[in-house]
Amino acid sequence: MLNINFILAILPVILIAIYIYKKDNNKEPAKLLVKLFFSGLISIIITLVITVLLSLFIPSLMSANPKNMNLIQLLFHVFIGVALVEEFSKWIMTYLISYNNEEFDEIYDIIIYSVFVSLGFACLENILYVSTGGLSTAIGRGLLSIPGHTCFGVFMGYYFGLAKVCEIKKNEELKKKNMILSLAVPAILHGIYDYCLFTGKVIFVLLFLAFIVFMYMYANKKIKQYASVTRKIKYKNNYCPNCGTVVNNNYCPNCGHKND
């Protein structure tokens, strides 16, 4: 019989994966999605390796107990030692497996890919936490951590998608900008998420609640926006390389960017 904690740990991952998958009008190959999910598990190994290396070179940043850090020390620990490391690990797996994959021909495709990598990471992490923390941990992480990782994946995929549009349009400057944002934005969001929680202060908890509501709503808006678009990114002027809005002429109706 499966342990109840194990079921509770993987259930939110399964539900979110189904939700993201069902939103796609042109379904992605199951084999590719499974590969991406398991690459998310592998990204935890990358995270551990980088964390160990950082602990050797910057022990004050990585080895100290966060509870004993002041707000400035905690800021560096959370944003660099945790958020940036974890998001880079997921970023590199998403890029290597899917950015140049022939199946990637819509912006929503890469959003799905990024989310599945994030869910793979979150699944193993959740199993480890819930196995020791029990029911309360399962509920808390099911409502917060798993959706949080999903949102980070949504924003990562969104900027990956813009980078691909720029690549097709041969706009190298905007491509580099969006590639940087594909890592920077989820890392910053992840850092804000963890920092607000790690401080333990009431004001930061209140900020955290407002932050996650905004992030969940905005990420879901992106999912619905791009899941409904069936245009292929390989065709010129389908998407604005600056904001991703579908365009039909040389000017984006959303941001006013001129499309070459």
C-alpha positions, 0 to 999 in steps of 0.5 A, a space after each residue: 500500500 502506498 504511504 499516505 504522505 507519498 500520495 499527498 506529496 505527488 498529488 498536487 504535482 499530478 493535478 497541476 501537470 494535468 491542468 497545464 497539459 489540458 490547456 494545450 490545443 496542440 498536445 506535446 509528445 508524452 515521451 518528451 514531457 516525461 523526459 522533461 519531468 525526469 530532467 527536473 529530478 536530475 536538476 536537483 543533483 545539479 543544485 546539490 553540486 553547485 550548493 556544495 561548491 558554493 559552500 566550499 568557496 563562500 561558507 558564510 553564504 551557504 553554511 550558516 543557519 538562515 535563522 541566525 542571519 541578519 536581513 542582509 545576509 539572508 538576502 544574499 543567501 536566499 537570492 544567490 544560494 537558493 533561488 538562483 542556484 535552483 532556477 539555474 539548474 532547472 533553466 539549463 535542463 529546459 534549455 538543453 532538452 527543449 529550446 532547440 527541439 523540433 516540437 517547440 513551435 509555439 510559445 505555450 510549448 516552451 511554457 509547458 516544457 519549463 513547467 514540467 521540469 519545475 514539477 519534476 524538481 518540485 516533486 522530489 523535493 516535496 517527497 523529501 519534505 513531506 516524508 519528514 514533515 507529515 500532513 501539515 507540510 503536505 498541505 502547506 507545500 501543496 498550496 504554496 511550494 508546488 504552485 510556486 515552482 509552477 509559476 517560476 516555470 511559467 515565467 521561465 518558459 514565457 521568456 524562453 518563448 520570446 527569445 525564440 521569436 527574436 532568434 527567428 526574427 534575427 534580433 540578437 539584442 532582444 534575444 539576449 535580453 529575453 534569455 537573461 530574463 528567462 533565468 533572472 525573472 524566475 530567480 527573483 520571484 523565487 528569491 522574494 518567495 523564500 525571503 518573505 518566508 525565511 524572515 519569519 516576521 509578520 510584515 513579510 508574511 503579509 507581503 508574502 500572501 499578497 505576492 503569491 496571490 499576484 504571482 498565481 493570478 499573473 502566471 495563470 493569465 499567461 497560461 490562458 493567454 498563450 494556450 489559446 494561441 495556435 500560431 506558429 512562432 516560425 512565421 514572421 510577425 506572429 508574435 511581438 518579440 518584446 512582449 509576446 502579443 500576437 501581431 498582424 502588422 508591423 506594430 505591436 498593439 500592446 507595447 507599440 514595438 515595431 516588428 521588423 
